[in-house]
């Protein structure tokens, strides 16, 4: 895989980033799943090691994921290999008493959250530190001051936000408070305004939601998915008819899966740097790496996919 430069950060990142939300195990808020079935700690560590050997060098997690277990597993997997990886983590959403979700990214919470993440991952610094929930507009500048101080102290190397709110992103750009943006984008919902802001301001991009909650994975074109009760999709996608997306398969060139087409469609965007892929098994990551090594989609294939997607 050819590495890409992440905006103005100077980081060389693989086009595939390991999304570690799925790797920490289940989490529940208000008796509703907000995590995923547990793939097992040893399996997670083994998979991260293999992906590192295959050229993947970026991983994304958050203090909220599995109430910190995701960060702990990332730290264990990267022990002795820290300098080979670009780690991003996020703050603002966290697990409070009785599994109540706390949404607070105010300036005074940033350093305690950061110290907690550093401790769980057994590292001295985080490469990319992102707002997980939106800051209050009037506190963007104060938050930037805290993040700059953390940067000066060597505890983080860059910062940004996970958001699809283009108006908020525009305000953060105005305050010079963002270097990297993580946002959801896929063939079914591109979020062109966010793309435009990232390109115009030379922001690093971490692209998530590329499979649209499995709609573009191809796995469910011919069968109805059965999500476990501890999988968040059992709530979010319970009424979705996945079979209606099967028509997209007619647009695929020979030898390319639907998941690979979804990945290539994103990577072919100008300003696309790395995809945060939330796979739970090594086979899906191997397929994603193969997609990243494929040539760009032909114009006719891209146009066909976009035309069909727009009709769904």
HELIX and SHEET records of a PDB file:
HELIX    1   1 UNK A   41  UNK A   53  1                                  13    
HELIX    2   2 UNK A   65  UNK A   68  5                                   4    
HELIX    3   3 UNK A   69  UNK A   77  1                                   9    
HELIX    4   4 UNK A   82  UNK A   84  5                                   3    
HELIX    5   5 UNK A   97  UNK A   99  5                                   3    
HELIX    6   6 UNK A  107  UNK A  121  1                                  15    
HELIX    7   7 UNK A  137  UNK A  139  5                                   3    
HELIX    8   8 UNK A  140  UNK A  152  1                                  13    
HELIX    9   9 UNK A  166  UNK A  174  1                                   9    
HELIX   10  10 UNK A  192  UNK A  200  1                                   9    
HELIX   11  11 UNK A  233  UNK A  236  1                                   4    
HELIX   12  12 UNK A  242  UNK A  251  5                                  10    
HELIX   13  13 UNK A  258  UNK A  267  1                                  10    
HELIX   14  14 UNK A  282  UNK A  292  1                                  11    
HELIX   15  15 UNK A  299  UNK A  311  1                                  13    
SHEET    1   A 2 UNK A   4  UNK A   5  0                                        
SHEET    2   A 2 UNK A  12  UNK A  13 -1                                        
SHEET    1   B 9 UNK A  16  UNK A  19  0                                        
SHEET    2   B 9 UNK A  58  UNK A  60  1                                        
SHEET    3   B 9 UNK A  86  UNK A  91  1                                        
SHEET    4   B 9 UNK A 126  UNK A 131  1                                        
SHEET    5   B 9 UNK A 156  UNK A 162  1                                        
SHEET    6   B 9 UNK A 180  UNK A 184  1                                        
SHEET    7   B 9 UNK A 204  UNK A 208  1                                        
SHEET    8   B 9 UNK A 274  UNK A 277  1                                        
SHEET    9   B 9 UNK A  16  UNK A  19  1                                        
SHEET    1   C 2 UNK A  28  UNK A  29  0                                        
SHEET    2   C 2 UNK A  32  UNK A  33 -1                                        
SHEET    1   D 2 UNK A  93  UNK A  95  0                                        
SHEET    2   D 2 UNK A 101  UNK A 103 -1                                        
END                                                                             
